[in-house]
Amino acid sequence: MRRRTTAAVGTVVVFLLVASGLFATGTQEAQPAPAAGANPYAGQSITVFMIDAANWRALEAWTPEFEAKSGIKVNFDILPEKAFLPKLTLSLSSRAGEYDVVSANNRSTPQLFAGGWVQPIGKFINDPKMTEASYNFADFIPGLVRTCSYQGEVYGIPMQGSSNIMMYNKEMYAAAGLASPPKNLDELMAYAKKLHMPEKEQYGIALRASREGGTNGFSWIMIWKILGGSWTEGAEQPYAVLDKAPAIRATEYWVSLLDNYGPPGISNYNWETVLVSLQQAKVSQTIDDAELGPRLENPSESKIAGKVGYHVIEGRGDKYTVGPVWGLFMAADTKNQGPAWEWLKWATSKETIIRLAKEGKIGGPTRSSGFQSEEYRNKYSKEYADAFLKAMDHGDPEYSPLIPQGPQIREILSIAISKALSKQATIEAAMKEANDQIKKLLNY
Amino acid sequence: MYRSYEGSDKTTFYLMIGVPFFLLVILTVGPLLYSAFYISLTNWNLSMVAERRFIGLGNYAEMLGNPEFWNSIFNSFYQVFGTLALQLVIGMGMALLLARPMRGMQVVRSIYLIPMMATPVVVGQVWRMLYTPDLGLLNYFLSLVGLPGPDWLGNPKIAMLSVILTDVWLTTPFVTMILLAGLISLPGEPYEAARVDGASGLQMFTRITLPLLRPVISLAAMFRIMDGFRRFDTIYVMTSGGPGNATETLNLHTYNHGFVFLNTGYAAALSTMMLLIIFGFTLFLILRIQQSESV
């Protein structure tokens, strides 16, 4: 009898211990105050959450040098885009202090700012004890810094400013008798028709068209902006602009282009599939993020290295390209501000950024000194640098709605154009339905 | 039952039952009630916390008037019952084959369970590769016999069928296992009597096997319906609900609202609705099973 009771009590106690152990993970303790000296934060650790792309992976690979110098241990959590976006907002909104530093672009920042989940870093930049003069924050391109700011305060450090350019296979152009890149969208359509040879397994054009992560919206917006589209400019009902002429025309163009001259299975293409289809010389041209350029020029993965042309198709007005800016932000709930700021300074220093450009991890350095550096000029062709700079100059940081309902608006757009492409609905019906949903969402 | 225990045995009993029950309440029932009776009655959006208000049944009203919701309900039913129908037929066939005593049958019975052990996310990725129109294996084999390969995941008319097919591959072994267990435990006398009477194989199957197996089939159906409504990983990986919203089931719809748009209140209402639907079917099937057993 007593033995059985003891056994029962014993089991319960063990069970409770295990359960409490499970509950205890995930909470961070505050780090001890920094010791004086050259490595004030030695022995402390931070956790960085980044999206899976070449430049961020490079930072992860080079961080051991930082760890050796500073004594700070850096843990990384890296996820591909589709998984990264929801986890970013979920983790930060739970306020558990899981991450000290996060990467984010203007797709997510409206939610981060509105929710108060990241903190302004002006106090670190302007404090001479925390930031040495050689760091030179003024070196960062002002337009990019503005995109990482909110209500006049700087929140993030731009790490990757990008924009969309046209990238095309010069060899395939020459074979089709095309001497120069298309000047406008009509010419682009005509070129795509000429270059579309399915019997040779060569296709006219590829754009992102998959619904996953709303990535088709990204390529649609590129076309829309060339046609003069804007979420807020001149709109009586900002963001509810999908039934207006530029949006309808953009959808008609986008659907027609992909339907007639895209490769089979185009409706599942994300940026990686677009990249591979160009690298394998299956598709001759695309309009996409200029950061794909270095990957196209990498001979170890691209068949067309050295044969790529770069060009910007001009649009109406001043801001006719997309301006996504990826930055590094410090979480509001971090308990490790000191070490986090040390890593941030290292990751965004002039040396690191020039090194990223030199090794082809980043096509557009976010510091002016980066663009002007010898390493950058030696690495990239003048054609690429010129196209990139021109596109960035005309980049609209508000290419994606910068309000907390932004992701939902992007999703509504994504479903609408996906329906239009797969002929589940006519273009007018799909866009009108989407616009009505946006109006309802914003309580118009 | 507990009346038969005495003294410290009774203490043991309460301790053994009490702790797991207590944890169950805290970890599952508690959050469920909180979600259904509090969160789903607010307009809670995680990025606009200051504007959180109690709105009563507002979320439910909005849900019922939202065509996207009804589309996701339709897709869920299509997916669940489409998969179920195929699984019962194929599962029954496989169970009949495996029920025969044959040498090496133990090995065969283990092999057919393998799809069930695979991780759904991995299965989704692999099938997505198989379904790729230009480079995938399915269209390659079709081309070998001269048939044109469709765009399995990009054509809105057949995207859901492709999703169903993957699900069938993944979970039919489970149905087969349950039906096989039922088949093996059937009594032999009715069959002998039928054979003496000169009944054909088909007659024996429809007049003897199926009626006797009805509770087992209902059990398998119940499990599959519960699981089917919760299927997320394969669909998310293969189509993300696309093309358009042709494969957006209630589960994916809820995920988008909860984790992408951060509309936690609305997502809680959607989850509660899903729970009610699954509960309704499960209750119906359990009652049917109990009825058959009491006969």
Chai-1 contact restraints between the chains, C-beta under 6 A:
chainA,res_idxA,chainB,res_idxB,connection_type,confidence,min_distance_angstrom,max_distance_angstrom,comment,restraint_id
A,M1,B,S8,contact,1.0,0.0,6.0,A-B,restraint_1
A,R4,B,T12,contact,1.0,0.0,6.0,A-B,restraint_2
A,T5,B,S8,contact,1.0,0.0,6.0,A-B,restraint_3
A,T5,B,T11,contact,1.0,0.0,6.0,A-B,restraint_4
A,T5,B,T12,contact,1.0,0.0,6.0,A-B,restraint_5
A,A8,B,T12,contact,1.0,0.0,6.0,A-B,restraint_6
A,A8,B,L15,contact,1.0,0.0,6.0,A-B,restraint_7
A,A8,B,M16,contact,1.0,0.0,6.0,A-B,restraint_8
A,V12,B,L15,contact,1.0,0.0,6.0,A-B,restraint_9
A,V12,B,V19,contact,1.0,0.0,6.0,A-B,restraint_10
A,P86,B,F259,contact,1.0,0.0,6.0,A-B,restraint_11
A,P86,B,V260,contact,1.0,0.0,6.0,A-B,restraint_12
A,S93,B,L46,contact,1.0,0.0,6.0,A-B,restraint_13
A,Q111,B,S47,contact,1.0,0.0,6.0,A-B,restraint_14
A,A114,B,S47,contact,1.0,0.0,6.0,A-B,restraint_15
A,G115,B,S47,contact,1.0,0.0,6.0,A-B,restraint_16
A,R211,B,S240,contact,1.0,0.0,6.0,A-B,restraint_17
A,R211,B,G242,contact,1.0,0.0,6.0,A-B,restraint_18
A,E212,B,S240,contact,1.0,0.0,6.0,A-B,restraint_19
A,P264,B,P133,contact,1.0,0.0,6.0,A-B,restraint_20
A,P264,B,D134,contact,1.0,0.0,6.0,A-B,restraint_21
A,G265,B,T132,contact,1.0,0.0,6.0,A-B,restraint_22
A,G265,B,P133,contact,1.0,0.0,6.0,A-B,restraint_23
A,G265,B,D134,contact,1.0,0.0,6.0,A-B,restraint_24
A,G265,B,D151,contact,1.0,0.0,6.0,A-B,restraint_25
A,G265,B,G154,contact,1.0,0.0,6.0,A-B,restraint_26
A,S267,B,G154,contact,1.0,0.0,6.0,A-B,restraint_27
A,S267,B,P243,contact,1.0,0.0,6.0,A-B,restraint_28
A,N268,B,L153,contact,1.0,0.0,6.0,A-B,restraint_29
A,N268,B,G154,contact,1.0,0.0,6.0,A-B,restraint_30
A,P404,B,S47,contact,1.0,0.0,6.0,A-B,restraint_31
A,P404,B,M48,contact,1.0,0.0,6.0,A-B,restraint_32
A,P407,B,V260,contact,1.0,0.0,6.0,A-B,restraint_33
A,P407,B,F261,contact,1.0,0.0,6.0,A-B,restraint_34
A,Q408,B,F261,contact,1.0,0.0,6.0,A-B,restraint_35
A,I415,B,G244,contact,1.0,0.0,6.0,A-B,restraint_36
A,I415,B,N245,contact,1.0,0.0,6.0,A-B,restraint_37
A,S418,B,G242,contact,1.0,0.0,6.0,A-B,restraint_38
A,S418,B,P243,contact,1.0,0.0,6.0,A-B,restraint_39
A,S418,B,G244,contact,1.0,0.0,6.0,A-B,restraint_40
A,K419,B,G244,contact,1.0,0.0,6.0,A-B,restraint_41
A,S422,B,P156,contact,1.0,0.0,6.0,A-B,restraint_42
A,S422,B,P243,contact,1.0,0.0,6.0,A-B,restraint_43
A,S422,B,G244,contact,1.0,0.0,6.0,A-B,restraint_44
A,Q424,B,P156,contact,1.0,0.0,6.0,A-B,restraint_45
A,Q424,B,G244,contact,1.0,0.0,6.0,A-B,restraint_46
